Amino acid sequence: ELGQDHPLLRSLRWIYAGEPGSGTAPHLDPIATHGWMWQATGRKAWRFVRWPRGGAGRVDGAGGMAGLAAVPGGTPDDLFGPGSCRELVEALPSAAHGDAAGDGDAIVAWAGELGEGELVFVPSGMLHTVKNLPYGTSVAVSHNWADATNLGAVLDLLEGSLRRLMQELRS
């Protein structure tokens, strides 16, 4: 049972501390979870990229492993660089065409800053990266979780992981 004392729930909580200029590479949060981050001190610059449904962060219908990578293939190493938007469009050509089908499935990117005392929500499957900004050490607290809105993605990813493990054990 996944009660409040289950080790998995405790393992999805983190405290981050970093000097100005440090940060993360673009990534998806673990196990298709949602996340939040509260900025205790300092400031962080954020970049977010929303992928189409069934894209990054999900296992494809054929049992492929697209959702098992923390960083989807073709993702630029640095979403803060001057050429990063161009690199992202080149890696994901559908981003250049917007929402041609009109179904809300276009790739969309956002940029912003998180200041002291502020909180940000990171939805399941959202590619993101952060960079700690100048003028002091950045300290932030983060927690990831699953609920009814992302449970399907979490279960798909776990089933895909189990299929991959079984394939590896058979070979």
C-alpha positions as CSV (number, residue, x, y, z in Angstrom):
1,E,0.0,0.0,0.0
2,L,1.3,3.5,-0.8
3,G,0.5,5.2,2.5
4,Q,2.2,8.3,3.7
5,D,5.1,6.3,5.2
6,H,5.9,4.4,1.9
7,P,9.6,4.8,1.0
8,L,8.7,5.7,-2.7
9,L,6.9,8.8,-1.5
10,R,9.7,9.9,0.7
11,S,12.2,9.4,-2.1
12,L,10.6,12.0,-4.4
13,R,11.5,15.0,-2.2
14,W,14.6,17.1,-2.6
15,I,16.5,20.1,-1.4
16,Y,18.7,21.9,-3.9
17,A,21.5,24.3,-3.1
18,G,23.7,25.9,-5.8
19,E,26.0,28.7,-6.7
20,P,25.1,31.4,-9.3
21,G,25.5,29.9,-12.8
22,S,24.9,26.3,-11.7
23,G,21.7,24.5,-12.7
24,T,20.3,21.5,-14.5
25,A,20.4,20.1,-18.0
26,P,17.0,19.9,-19.7
27,H,15.1,16.9,-18.3
28,L,11.7,15.3,-17.5
29,D,10.9,14.6,-13.9
30,P,11.0,10.9,-12.7
31,I,8.3,8.4,-13.4
32,A,6.1,10.9,-15.2
33,T,5.3,12.7,-11.9
34,H,4.2,16.3,-11.4
35,G,6.5,18.4,-9.4
36,W,6.6,21.7,-7.5
37,M,9.6,23.8,-6.4
38,W,9.6,26.4,-3.7
39,Q,12.5,28.9,-3.8
40,A,13.8,29.5,-0.2
41,T,16.6,31.9,-1.1
42,G,18.1,33.2,-4.3
43,R,16.6,33.2,-7.8
44,K,16.3,30.7,-10.6
45,A,15.8,31.2,-14.3
46,W,13.5,28.5,-15.8
47,R,12.8,27.2,-19.3
48,F,9.8,24.9,-20.0
49,V,8.8,23.0,-23.1
50,R,5.4,21.3,-23.3
51,W,5.4,18.3,-25.6
52,P,2.3,16.9,-27.4
53,R,0.3,14.3,-25.7
54,G,1.9,10.9,-26.2
55,G,5.2,12.5,-26.8
56,A,8.1,12.8,-24.4
57,G,7.4,11.4,-20.9
58,R,5.1,8.6,-22.2
59,V,5.7,5.1,-23.5
60,D,4.4,4.9,-27.0
61,G,1.5,2.5,-27.8
62,A,3.8,0.0,-29.5
63,G,5.7,-0.5,-26.2
64,G,8.6,1.8,-27.3
65,M,10.8,3.3,-24.7
66,A,10.3,7.0,-25.6
67,G,9.2,7.9,-22.0
68,L,12.0,6.1,-20.2
69,A,14.6,8.6,-20.9
70,A,15.1,11.6,-18.6
71,V,16.1,13.6,-21.6
72,P,14.2,13.0,-24.9
73,G,16.5,12.4,-27.9
74,G,17.4,15.5,-29.8
75,T,16.9,17.8,-26.9
76,P,19.5,20.7,-27.0
77,D,22.1,20.5,-24.1
78,D,21.4,24.1,-23.1
79,L,17.9,25.8,-23.4
80,F,19.5,29.1,-22.2
81,G,21.9,29.5,-25.1
82,P,21.4,32.0,-28.0
83,G,20.7,29.2,-30.5
84,S,18.6,26.9,-28.3
85,C,15.3,27.8,-29.8
86,R,16.6,27.1,-33.3
87,E,18.1,23.8,-32.0
88,L,14.8,22.8,-30.4
89,V,12.8,23.4,-33.6
90,E,15.4,21.5,-35.6
91,A,15.2,18.6,-33.2
92,L,11.4,18.6,-33.1
93,P,10.3,19.8,-36.6
94,S,6.6,19.7,-35.6
95,A,7.3,22.6,-33.3
96,A,7.8,24.9,-36.3
97,H,4.3,24.1,-37.6
98,G,2.4,24.9,-34.4
99,D,-1.0,23.3,-33.8
100,A,-1.9,22.4,-37.4
101,A,-4.5,19.9,-36.3
102,G,-6.2,22.4,-34.0
103,D,-6.2,19.9,-31.1
104,G,-4.0,21.9,-28.6
105,D,-1.1,19.5,-29.2
106,A,1.5,22.1,-30.4
107,I,4.9,22.2,-28.8
108,V,5.0,25.3,-26.6
109,A,7.9,26.9,-24.7
110,W,8.0,29.4,-21.8
111,A,10.7,31.2,-19.9
112,G,10.5,32.8,-16.5
113,E,12.2,33.4,-13.1
114,L,11.4,32.0,-9.7
115,G,12.2,34.4,-6.8
116,E,12.6,34.0,-3.1
117,G,9.4,32.7,-1.5
118,E,7.8,31.8,-4.8
119,L,6.5,28.4,-5.9
120,V,6.3,26.8,-9.4
121,F,4.3,23.8,-10.6
122,V,5.8,21.5,-13.2
123,P,3.2,19.3,-14.9
124,S,4.0,15.6,-15.8
125,G,5.9,15.3,-19.0
126,M,7.1,18.9,-19.1
127,L,10.7,19.3,-20.3
128,H,12.4,21.9,-18.1
129,T,15.7,23.3,-17.0
130,V,16.9,25.8,-14.4
131,K,19.9,28.1,-13.9
132,N,20.7,29.7,-10.6
133,L,21.0,33.5,-11.0
134,P,23.6,35.9,-9.6
135,Y,23.8,37.4,-6.1
136,G,23.9,34.6,-3.6
137,T,23.4,30.9,-3.1
138,S,20.1,29.4,-4.3
139,V,18.3,27.1,-2.0
140,A,15.0,25.4,-3.1
141,V,12.8,22.5,-1.9
142,S,11.0,20.2,-4.4
143,H,8.5,17.4,-4.3
144,N,7.2,15.1,-7.0
145,W,3.9,13.1,-6.9
146,A,1.3,11.3,-8.9
147,D,-2.5,11.9,-8.8
148,A,-5.5,11.2,-11.0
149,T,-4.3,13.7,-13.7
150,N,-1.0,11.9,-14.4
151,L,-1.7,8.3,-13.1
152,G,-2.2,7.0,-16.7
153,A,1.3,8.3,-17.7
154,V,2.9,7.0,-14.5
155,L,1.4,3.5,-15.1
156,D,2.3,3.5,-18.8
157,L,5.9,4.3,-17.9
158,L,6.1,1.7,-15.2
159,E,4.6,-0.9,-17.5
160,G,7.1,0.0,-20.2
161,S,9.9,-0.2,-17.7
162,L,8.7,-3.7,-16.6
163,R,8.5,-4.8,-20.3
164,R,12.0,-3.6,-20.9
165,L,13.4,-5.3,-17.8
166,M,11.7,-8.6,-18.9
167,Q,13.2,-8.3,-22.4
168,E,16.6,-7.7,-20.9
169,L,16.3,-10.7,-18.6
170,R,15.3,-12.9,-21.5
171,S,18.2,-11.9,-23.7
